[in-house]
Amino acid sequence: MTRSISIFGATGSVGLSTLDLVRQHRAAYRVVALTANGNAADLAALAKEFDAEVAVVADEAAYPALKEALAGTNIRAAAGPAALIEAAKMDVDWTMAAIVGCAGLPPTMAAIEAGKTVALANKEALVSAGELMMAAVARSGATLLPVDSEHNAIFQCLAGGKISQVRKITLTASGGPFRTFALDQMRAVTPAQAVAHPNWDMGAKISVDSATMMNKGLELIEAHHLFPIGLNNIDILVHPQSVIHSMVEYHDRSTLAQLGSPDMRIPIASALAWPDRITTNCVPLDLASIGRLDFEAPDLIRFPALKLARTAISEGGAKPAILNAANEIAVAAFLAGQIGFLDIADMVSSTLDGYSPKAPATLDELFSVDADARIYAQTLMEKTAHAA
Ligand code: NDP
């Protein structure tokens, strides 16, 4: 049976990895909608290659280029936030949510509210709107398939088990490119160094998040929502080789781990074929040549983002959304050369301290918290940039 699929964020790292798997299994999948932000040329090329029904750019300024690139085809071109939501409601069997940042929240929520099967890579959406998103999943009967390699690993370790039988979850972390750097060295690192992840090939934003370890903080919040066993039962363990993607310890002290080469196509394949399995051409795991697996505790002094994220989700309410919004602003400023690497966590911390709205009860309230936190962080960022 052919599975109909849509991919939000098709031109990004996760989107392209998903399409690479589809390319290997053309007969099994029919592509309905593909989306991008402003990259009309690549989106049009992908839409043509995969014979999509519709291609959507979030940025309306990219619409003329998309329309022109799709002229003479049967592929419908669309643009803007409403078009993204409309695409998310289309009749498909499987939706990949792989837009980067909270910008992915509206279409992801639209797909969830329509009761769809959603493969979730867009962690920022879940971090920001955690309770609201999980409530929508429960209400609509949607299925969330975790794509983040750690959460996908946990999901796989839970096959045949029950969450009520779990004592502890261990999220593994590579430690990023600055795992062994002293604080003074970290102060001077450049965006080019920060995006050069030692194990994974990813988009720029998540690469910087891995370097600050905010990525692991966001994943802690993500895990808390997806696998509700209590925050104190979710640990973080640095494992530089990125071979074990996460572990689940059951009450009987049996620990299950999921292993694989650090290639996002492996967790994506698991979600794409779920509950079945498909073949991939990913590099098989060769433990003999890897030789050893190392582990260490995370350093909360050099990587304060981990503590910020744990505190934000412990306090709850608007805090995770503020953490995420401030981090998005700070990472963009760092990538643009406006602030230093260590300023990222400082800015997030100051935004969390300085802005304390009430807990958002609706999606509109959440969007308003997100927008205000961005303004607050942006103002801080400009002060930090001037002071430097
Ligand atoms: P990329 O930056 O590579 O790609 C982002 C995608 O989102 C692109 O298609 C981009 O379009 C689109 N996009 C960007 N901004 C907007 C916007 N404002 N509105 C609509 N679409 C937008 O990101 P990644 O693929 O690395 O990451 C995607 C998500 O998956 C993130 O949440 C990340 O944390 C998560 N993730 C990524 C992993 C990885 O290995 N890369 C691993 C685990 C999770 P355009 O090309 O036009 O800019």
Boltz pocket constraint, residues with backbone or C-beta under 6 A from the ligand:
constraints:
  - pocket:
      binder: B
      contacts: [[A, 8], [A, 9], [A, 10], [A, 11], [A, 12], [A, 13], [A, 14], [A, 15], [A, 35], [A, 36], [A, 37], [A, 38], [A, 39], [A, 40], [A, 58], [A, 97], [A, 98], [A, 99], [A, 100], [A, 101], [A, 103], [A, 104], [A, 121], [A, 122], [A, 123], [A, 124], [A, 147], [A, 148], [A, 149], [A, 200], [A, 201], [A, 202], [A, 203], [A, 204], [A, 205], [A, 206], [A, 264]]
      max_distance: 6.0
